[in-house]
């Protein structure tokens, strides 16, 4: 939750644009990059990840995405607090 709402409905203020494109080949599929990251997050090797059933893979990807979303919002909140503190310090001078 962020400000009382589910975290996934909030956008981060300043998303990072890396220029790296790793879109899935088909809309319903998960990109290979994200699948490998989800596998590692769930303590699978990428090779073993593709051997488990689709439901387990889907749960790993969902958990990984939620983890990343929470990380991004945490970083965003820290940045907002830092900016707020800097503004307060400037006014206090």
N, C-alpha and C positions, 0 to 999 in steps of 0.2 A: 504494500500500500504506500502511496505517496500522497500526502495531504488528504487522507481519507478515501482516496479513489484507487482502484486497481492500477498497478504500475504500468501495465501495457497500454492504457489509454492516454498516458502522458508522453509527449515527445520531449526529448532532451533539447535544451536551448541551442546548443552549438554542436551538432553532430560532426564528428571528425570525417573529413573527406580524404581518404587515402589514395584514391585513384586506382585502387586494386579492384578488379571486377571478377567476381567468382559466382556469377549467377548459375542456377541449375540449367541443365539442357532443356528440361521440360518443366512446366509450371508446377506440377505436383511433386517433383523430385527435390531432394536436398542436394545442394552442390557437394562435390567431392571434398572440397576444403572444409565445409561445415560438418560434413559427416565424419571426417577424420578428427576434427576438433572435438566433436561430441563423443567419439569413441575414446579418445584420450581422457576426456573429462569423466567418462563412466568406467575408466580403468580397463578398457579393452585395447588390444592392438588393432590397428585398422583392418588387418586380415581377419582377426577373430570377430570383429564387429559385424562384418558382412556375412558371417556364418550364423549369428543368432537370429531368431525369428523377427519378422518385421515389426511386431508390437514392441518388443524390447528396444529395437533401434529407434522407433518413433518416440518412445518414452525418454530415451537418452537424448535425442535431438531436442525434444521439448524442454527437458531439464537444463540442457546446455544453453538453449536460447533464453530461458528465464534467468539463469545465472548471469549471462552476459548483460541482459536488460537491467538487472539489479546493479551490476557493476557500473554500467553507464550512468544510471541515475544517481548512484553514490558519488561518482566522480563529478557529475553535474552539480549536485548539492554542495560538495566541497568547494567547487569553483565559485558558486554563488556566495557562499559564506565568506570566502576569501575576498571576493570583490566588495562585499558589504563592509568587511572589516577595513579594507583599504580606503573606502569612501569615508568611513567614520574617522579614521586617522587623519585624512586630509582636512576634514572639517575641524578637527580638534587642534590643528596647528595654529 
